[in-house]
Amino acid sequence: MGIQDLVRVVLPKDDRFYDFLEEQARLAHECALALAELGGEAGKTPDGIAGVRERVHEVEKRCDKVTHQLEDALSETFVTPLDREDIHKLASLIDDILDRAYACASAFDMFSIDRPSAAAIQFFDVLERATALLKEIVPALRKHDFDAIRAGRRQIKTIEKEGDELYRKTMKALFAEPVSDARLLIREKEVIEILENAVDTSEDAAEYLANLAVKHG
């Protein structure tokens, strides 16, 4: 047992860091749900795409605030429940999911995309399911329920593979036929790549959680 591990046993637990990580994961799923409004009735409302972008941005800003609070707590806490670099890395990965969701919403607004493509709507669903699982398994870290983390990681990996296949099919279809307006191809490619990155980052966060399960289990 290392010195830090021994100190963690002796000193009272500081559960703030679990609170921060769990709130980040909850906000990641909330952000995915908000982004999915682009493919529903909200995308047809008077404020349309811009309104959805603002809702996504509002959630993303709330997560930024939580991330900053976590980083401040790391700088002022001598003993953390997990290695501080692990806490920071996991928090950064979850925060990146929201950054990518906001980048996607911004791309719709910036490129004046009126409605998402069928592939984009499918990706919204993939991201929504991946973040829902992530929200479920992050609290398992506090409980040291490493079996739940590993099981959740496997489920998210399956979803991520589904996203990979959707990405390949979409890219193949985009470039299969000549297009009359290259701008349409460029903007669809941009949106799909951002969404695929968001799903990949969700899987990266789950993978990092699984690594922590091995490290501490």
N, C-alpha and C positions, 0 to 999 in steps of 0.2 A: 504494500500500500504506500503510495507517494505521500509527501508532506501535505499537499493540497487536499488529498482524499482524507487524510487523518484529521485535518483541521475541519473539514466539512462535517465529519462525524461529531466532533466536540462542540462546534459552534451551532447556534440556532440556524434553521434554514431560512433563506431569503427567497420567498416564493414569487417575488415581483417579476422575476424573469420569465417564469412560466406564464404568469398573467399576460405579460407583454406579447409573448410568442402566440399564445392562444387567441389574443385579440387580433393580432396580425392575420392569423389564419382565418378567423371569422370574417374579417374585412376583405380578404382575398376572395372569399366566396360571395360576399355581398357585392363586390365589384364585378365579378363574373355575371351575376344575376342582372346587375344594372346594364352591363354591356349587351346582354342578350335582348334587352328592350329594343335594340336596333332592328331586330327581326320580328318584333311583335307590333301591337297596336300603338305603343308609345312612339315608335318611329314614324307614325302617321299623324301624330298630334301637331298642333300649330308650331310648337317650338322644335319639333322633329329631331333631326340629328344633333343639332346644337344643344338641345335640352338634354338629350341622353349623355352627350359629352360632358356637360356640366355636372350631371349626377355622378358619372364615373369619376370625374375630377374631384368632386367633393369627398367621395370615399377614399380616393387615393391620397388626398391631403390629410385625412384623418389617420391613415396608416403611416404617413410620413411623420406625423406628430408622435405616434406610438414608437416608431423606430428611433426618433431623436430622444425620447424619454428613456428607452432601453439603453442607448449609447451613453447617455448621461449617467445612468445607474451603473453601467459597467465601469465607468471612469472613477466612480466614488465608492465602489464596493470592494472590500479586500478579498472576501471569500464568496464565490458564486456557486450555485448548485451544480453547474456544469463548467467545464473549462470555458473561459471567457471567449476564446477564439471560436469555439463551437457555437456558443450563443450568438455571437456576432455574425458568423457565416450563415446560420440558419435564418436569422432575422433578415439578412441581406437578400437571401434567395426568395423569401416570401414577399418582401417589399418589391422585388423585381417583377413578380407576377402582376402586381397592381400597376407598376410603371408600364408594362407592356399592354395591359388592358386599356390604360389611358391613351397610350400611343395609338392603339387601334381606333378608339373612338375619335381621336384627333384626326386620324387619317381620313375617316369618313367625312368629317367636317371640312378638312383642308382640301380634299379632292372633290367636294360637292357630290358625294355619292348619295343618291336619293334613297336607295334600298339595297340591303346586302344581297349578295348572290346566295344561291342554294348552298354552295360550299361553305361560305362564311357562316350561315345560320347553323350548319352542321358543326362547325368549329365552336360556335358559341356553346352548343350543347356539350361538346367534349370538354371544354374548359370548365363549364359549370359543374360537370360530374367530377372532374379531377380535383377541383378546389373544395367541393363538398366532402370528398374523402379526406383531403388534407386537413380540413377543419375538424374532422372526426378523430384523426390519429395524433394530432399535435398534443391534445390533453393527455394522451397515454404516456407521454414523456414524463410528466409530473408524477404519474402513478407507477412509473417504471414497468409499465405493461408492454414489454418489448415484443411479445408475441403479437399483440394488436398492431404495433407499428410495422412489423415485418409483413403481416397479412395485408395491411392497408397499402404498403409499398407495392406489393405484388398486384393489387387491384389497380393502383394508379399506373403502374407500368403497362398493364393491359390496355388501359385507356390511352396512354401515350402512344402505344403502337397503333391503335386505331387512328390517332391523329396523324401519325407518320404516313399511314396508308392513304388517308384522305388527302394529305398534302401532295403525295406522289400522283394520285389520280387527278387532282385539280391542276397541278402544274402540267401534266401531260396533256390534259384537255385544253388548257390555255394556249399551248404552243402547237397543238395538232393542226389547227386550221389558220389560214391567213386572216388577219383582222383588218377592218377598214379604218379603225382608229387605234393607233398604238397606245394612246393615252389610257384607253379602257383596260388594255392588257396590263400596263404598268401599275395602275392603281389597284387592280384586283390582286396582282402578284404581291404588292406591298402589304395589303390587308391580310392575305393568307399567310404570308411569312411572319408577320407580327403575331398572329394568332397561334401559329405553330410554335413559335418561340415561347409564348406564354404557357402553352401546354407542356413543352419540354422543361420549362423552369419549375412547373408544378411537380413534375417527376423528379427533377434534380433535388428539390426540397425533401420529397419523400425518401429519396435515396440517401440523403444526408441524415435524415432521421434514422433510417435503418442502420447506417454506420454508427450512429450514437448508441443504438440498441446493442450492437456488437461490442462496442467499446465499454459500455457500462453494464452489460448484461452478464 
